[in-house]
């Protein structure tokens, strides 16, 4: 399994075959300063020529895209719930709107949670393991990209993704997802979504540096009284080896529709192939023994 990388913090580009490559790049999305403006969704669609898709006009939420998919590479989730919280300034110095936003409206007991979700560009990416054509590949930046001109539409990557990110586009039968704006990265530019984010909720940069920045941000929020602040997907020891796109959340992952303990779905494939090979050898030996015995 060429995608099963080793080491506590794997050099994903190096183990993919790149001998001289830039640092691993990724996203840190700080949901505490997300205002739900959807600028990231629009910028992503405009730059990558992603079709508009079907909007879900529901009366219970401002979330009109529903989930990540072939036509939604950035999805801004809106979560409204009854969860009284103290009024706390969540603004980040030097970024975001003046004064930030609060964890709850004064005295109303309603909590608004907003998060711009995206492909996680996993360290151990099951979609790479199962792709039979090489359409999915690891870039020199450590990200995971679909080459649509090579994709044969088999759909193996769809159930392989532990986050449910990849989807087949119905009108052309191929798989699509976020590329972390690979073309922009190669030109020395930041991804369109991060460029458009007015509050710097979406931060782009070197993966290791982003993890340090995210940890400091959590410490600052907790010191300010936001005890629910936590990181999601930044840990190289988790079930996918750490996500290239990770998040600061203000509630449990399930509240945002994220799996609490994602695991690379192809984790057991090497041992399964070994067992299958051993079983095949045993069966062959049994057949040979029976044949020789019958001849005697």
Protein Blocks (a to p, Z undefined) as FASTA:
>chain_A
ZZlcgdjbdcfklmnopabdcddddddddfklcghlommmmmmmmmnopafbjadddfkb
cblnopacfklmbccdddddddddddddfbdehiajehiaafbdehklpacdddddddek
iablfklmmmmnlmaccdfkopacddfklogolommmmmpmnlmaccdfklopacddehh
mmlmmnopacfklmmmmnlmaccddfklmmmmmmmmmmmmmmnopambccehjamkbmno
pafbdcddfbdfklnopafbdcdfklmmmmmmmmmmmmmmmmmmmmmmmmmmmmZZ
